[in-house]
Amino acid sequence: MVITCGSLSDEAISKLCREKGIYPHHIKHWKSDFAEGKAVSGGDKKHADNKQLKHENKSLKKELSRKEKALAEAAALLVLQKKVNALWGNDEDSSQ
């Protein structure tokens, strides 16, 4: 987009941006970032961010799995308790 808009007027840039769904100030920002060399160094930061997000995703999946197992165990215990109460009666009913 920076290269495409390099030879266009402001009006033509605005029209192209509307078609692409972006704002003209984004192109100006990208152009200045590229001129300052930020575009190249941004890859290292993205790699570190991706690594951190993957680690966080892995830990969240592990925690979710643990919670799902605990929930399944609690549900199984409730079902068993209801079956026991149905077979032998409820202990709370006989004590009253």
N, C-alpha and C positions, 0 to 999 in steps of 0.2 A: 504494500500500500504506500509506503514511503517513496519508493521509486516511481510508482505509477503517478502519485500526486506531485512529484517534483516539478513537472513542467506544466501543471494545470493552474488555472486562476483560482482565486478563493471561491468564486461562485461555482465553478466546475467541481472543486473539491467538496463543497457542501452537498452538491447534487449526488456525487458518487458516494459520499458517506451516508446519505439518506437511503440510497439503494442497498448499501451493505449493512446498514443498521448500526453504524458507529458514529461517533462525534468527531468533528474536525480537530478539536483540541487533542484528541488521542493521537492523531497523526503527527501533530507538532511535537507532542511529548515523545513519541517513538523516534522521531527524527533527531531530537536533541539528545536522547539517550544513546542512539547509535553514534552520533558525532562525539560524544564524551566517552564512548567505549563501555558503557554500562550493559549493552546488549550481550557482550561476550562474557562478562563476569557474572551475569545473572544466572547462567547455567549451573555454576557451582552452588549457588544459593538454592536453586530449584532442586538440585540433587540432594542437598542436605534436608530440605523440607520434605521431599518425597520419602527419604529414608526415615525421618521422624514420623511422618504420617503412616508409613507401613508398620513401624514398630507399635505405634498407638493403636492402629487397626488390629494388629495381631493380639495385643493385650486385651482389647475390648472384646474380640471374638472369644478369647479364652475365658474371660469373665462371664460373657453371655452363655457360653457352653456350661460353665459351672452352675450358673443360676438356673438354667433349663433343667439340668440334672437334679438339682435340689427341688425344683418345683414338681418334677415328675415323681420324685420320691415322696414328697408330701401328698401329692394326689393319690398315689398308690396306698399310702397309709390311711388316708381318709376312706378310700373305697374298702379297704380291709376292715377298718373299724365299723363301717356301716354293715358289712356282711356279718361280722361277729355279733353286733347288736341285733341283727335280724335273726340269727340262728339261736342265740342264747338269751336274748332279751337285753334290755338296757339296764345296767346296774343302778342307774339313777332312779328308775321307776320302782325297783324293789325296795329301795331304802326308805321310801316315803311312806 
